Amino acid sequence: MATTISSLVTPPNLHRRCRIHASVSVSVSTPIRISTRIVSAPQARRRRLALRVTASSAVLEAAEQVATRKLYVGNIPRTVTNDELRDIFAAHGTIERAEVMYDKYTNRSRRFGFVTMSTAEEANAAIEALNGTEVGGRKIKVNVTESFLPNIDRSAPEPEPVFVDSQYKVYVGNLAKTVTTEVLKNFFSEKGQILSATVSHIPGTSKSKGYGFVTFSSEEEVEAAVATFNNVELEGQPIRVNRA
């Protein structure tokens, strides 16, 4: 019986060796793993952050450069194609891109487009030569685009230009969802001088409420705007214009 019991007891020396080996295994391996995480992870994060900042700066810089030579061309006949728009500007420099904007539902021309010249100097020359000239019986409007939006996340609304209010103001209703403040301003500017324009948005979003406002400097201009633009088609649907 004594022999059986003693055979089940771990010899003291063996038990001591096992404890020592377990202690060494923990004390050696654990600091190495912890040390690796503390030193390398922040450095990797800093490198990734630096790369993202550099890439974002490059996108914004390119957008600013393009904005100085990208032209808005308004009040063009509906029959003008991309190639014809390019030909109109070809005599004033090298054309990188010419594009007429079309309604995505009706596929009809929206009566405006964009032309990108190769340099800002050529863009300015084209404005001086072509702004106010007639194409197909219509006086076209040519100017540098007021803002150029880079291809970035647009889940948040873009900042709107400051709206200049006035007692001489019209309400513009039944706007298509595609009509922006810039489109509304350019549309009314084709027929005369305006102070400001704005499209109302759902708070916290870039979604249009379907209406906006345009301000003028005199009562006569308000009367002319109502007479000229009420029930005129914009972005594929007739708009309502009356005094605000």
C-alpha positions in Angstrom: 0.0 0.0 0.0 2.8 2.4 0.9 4.5 1.6 -2.4 1.3 2.4 -4.4 0.8 5.8 -2.7 4.5 6.9 -3.2 4.3 6.0 -6.9 1.6 8.6 -7.4 3.5 11.5 -5.8 5.6 13.6 -8.1 9.3 13.6 -7.1 10.2 16.9 -5.5 13.1 17.6 -8.0 10.9 16.9 -11.0 8.1 19.2 -9.7 10.6 22.0 -9.1 12.1 21.7 -12.6 8.6 21.9 -14.2 7.8 25.1 -12.3 11.1 26.7 -13.3 10.6 25.9 -17.0 7.0 27.2 -16.9 8.2 30.4 -15.3 11.0 30.9 -17.9 8.6 30.3 -20.8 6.2 33.0 -19.6 8.9 35.6 -18.6 10.8 35.3 -21.9 8.0 35.2 -24.5 5.5 37.7 -23.1 7.7 40.8 -23.0 8.8 40.2 -26.6 5.2 40.2 -27.9 4.2 43.3 -25.9 7.3 45.2 -27.0 6.7 44.5 -30.7 3.1 45.9 -30.5 4.1 49.0 -28.7 7.0 50.0 -31.0 5.8 49.0 -34.5 2.0 49.8 -34.5 2.2 53.6 -34.0 5.0 53.9 -36.6 2.8 51.9 -39.1 -0.2 54.1 -38.4 1.9 57.3 -38.8 3.1 56.1 -42.2 -0.4 55.2 -43.4 -1.7 58.6 -42.2 1.1 60.4 -44.0 0.3 58.6 -47.3 -3.4 59.5 -47.0 -2.6 63.2 -46.3 -0.3 63.3 -49.3 -2.8 61.7 -51.6 -5.6 64.1 -50.5 -3.4 67.1 -51.1 -2.6 65.9 -54.6 -6.3 65.6 -55.4 -7.2 69.1 -54.1 -4.2 70.7 -55.9 -5.3 69.1 -59.2 -8.8 70.3 -58.7 -7.7 73.9 -58.2 -5.6 73.8 -61.4 -8.5 72.4 -63.5 -10.9 75.0 -62.1 -8.9 77.8 -63.7 -9.3 76.4 -67.2 -12.7 74.7 -67.0 -15.4 76.8 -68.7 -19.1 76.9 -68.2 -21.0 77.4 -71.6 -24.6 78.3 -71.2 -27.7 79.1 -73.4 -26.5 76.8 -76.2 -29.0 75.4 -78.7 -30.3 72.0 -77.9 -29.0 70.7 -81.2 -25.3 71.4 -80.3 -23.3 68.1 -79.8 -20.0 67.5 -78.0 -18.1 67.7 -81.2 -19.8 70.9 -82.3 -19.1 72.4 -78.9 -15.4 71.4 -79.3 -15.3 73.1 -82.7 -16.6 76.4 -81.3 -13.7 76.6 -78.9 -11.0 75.0 -81.1 -9.8 78.3 -82.6 -8.9 79.6 -79.2 -6.6 76.8 -77.9 -6.2 73.1 -77.2 -9.4 71.4 -76.0 -8.9 68.7 -73.4 -12.6 68.0 -73.1 -15.9 69.3 -74.3 -19.2 68.0 -72.9 -22.8 69.0 -73.4 -25.0 68.1 -70.4 -28.1 66.0 -71.0 -31.2 65.2 -68.9 -30.8 61.6 -67.7 -34.6 61.0 -68.1 -35.4 62.6 -71.4 -31.9 62.6 -72.9 -32.5 66.2 -74.1 -29.8 68.8 -74.0 -29.9 70.9 -70.8 -28.7 73.9 -72.9 -25.3 74.1 -71.2 -22.0 72.3 -71.1 -18.4 72.5 -70.0 -15.2 72.9 -72.0 -11.7 72.3 -70.4 -8.9 74.2 -72.1 -5.2 73.2 -71.8 -4.2 76.4 -70.0 -5.8 79.2 -68.0 -4.6 81.7 -70.6 -6.5 79.9 -73.3 -9.6 79.8 -71.1 -9.5 83.5 -70.6 -9.0 84.1 -74.3 -12.0 81.9 -75.1 -14.1 83.9 -72.6 -13.2 87.2 -74.2 -13.8 86.0 -77.7 -17.0 83.9 -77.2 -19.0 85.3 -74.3 -22.1 86.9 -75.7 -21.6 85.7 -79.2 -24.4 84.0 -81.2 -24.6 80.2 -81.8 -27.7 79.0 -83.6 -29.5 82.3 -83.0 -28.8 82.2 -79.2 -26.3 84.4 -77.3 -24.1 82.0 -75.4 -22.6 82.7 -72.0 -19.0 81.6 -71.3 -17.2 82.0 -68.0 -14.9 80.1 -65.6 -16.8 77.6 -63.5 -17.4 79.2 -60.0 -16.4 76.0 -58.2 -14.8 72.7 -59.2 -15.8 69.7 -57.1 -13.1 66.9 -56.9 -14.1 63.3 -56.9 -14.4 62.9 -53.1 -17.0 61.6 -50.7 -20.1 63.8 -51.0 -22.2 62.3 -48.3 -22.1 65.6 -46.5 -23.6 68.7 -48.2 -21.2 71.0 -50.1 -20.9 74.5 -48.7 -23.3 76.9 -50.5 -22.2 80.3 -51.8 -23.4 83.2 -49.6 -26.9 84.2 -50.6 -27.5 88.0 -51.0 -31.0 88.7 -49.9 -33.1 91.6 -51.3 -36.6 93.0 -51.2 -36.7 92.4 -54.9 -36.9 88.6 -54.9 -38.7 85.8 -56.8 -39.7 82.3 -55.7 -38.8 79.5 -58.1 -40.8 76.3 -57.6 -41.1 72.9 -59.2 -37.3 72.6 -59.5 -35.9 69.3 -60.7 -33.8 67.5 -58.1 -30.8 67.9 -60.3 -31.0 71.8 -60.2 -28.2 73.2 -58.1 -27.6 76.7 -56.9 -25.0 77.2 -59.7 -27.4 75.9 -62.4 -30.2 78.2 -61.1 -27.9 81.2 -61.0 -26.6 80.6 -64.5 -30.1 80.0 -65.9 -31.4 83.3 -64.7 -28.2 85.2 -65.5 -28.6 84.3 -69.2 -31.5 86.8 -69.4 -30.2 89.6 -67.2 -28.3 90.8 -64.2 -29.2 89.1 -60.9 -27.8 89.7 -57.3 -27.9 86.1 -56.0 -29.6 82.7 -56.2 -30.1 79.8 -54.0 -31.7 76.3 -54.0 -33.2 75.2 -50.6 -32.0 71.9 -49.2 -33.2 69.5 -46.6 -31.2 70.4 -43.4 -28.0 68.4 -43.0 -28.2 67.0 -46.5 -27.5 68.0 -50.1 -31.0 67.0 -51.2 -33.0 69.8 -52.9 -36.4 70.7 -51.5 -37.6 71.5 -55.0 -37.6 75.3 -54.8 -35.3 78.3 -54.5 -35.0 82.0 -54.6 -33.4 84.6 -57.0 -32.8 88.2 -56.0 -32.5 91.4 -58.1 -31.7 95.0 -57.6 -35.0 96.6 -58.9 -38.8 96.0 -59.2 -38.5 96.1 -63.0 -36.1 93.2 -63.0 -38.5 91.1 -60.8 -41.4 91.8 -63.2 -39.2 90.9 -66.2 -38.1 87.6 -64.5 -41.6 86.5 -63.7 -42.7 87.3 -67.3 -39.7 85.6 -68.8 -39.2 82.5 -66.7 -42.6 81.4 -65.4 -43.5 78.0 -66.9 -40.1 77.9 -68.8 -38.5 74.4 -68.8 -35.4 73.9 -66.6 -33.8 70.5 -66.3 -36.7 68.8 -68.1 -39.7 70.3 -66.2 -41.5 73.7 -66.2 -40.7 76.0 -63.3 -43.0 78.3 -61.4 -41.7 81.9 -60.9 -43.6 84.5 -58.8 -42.8 87.2 -56.4 -41.5 86.1 -53.0 
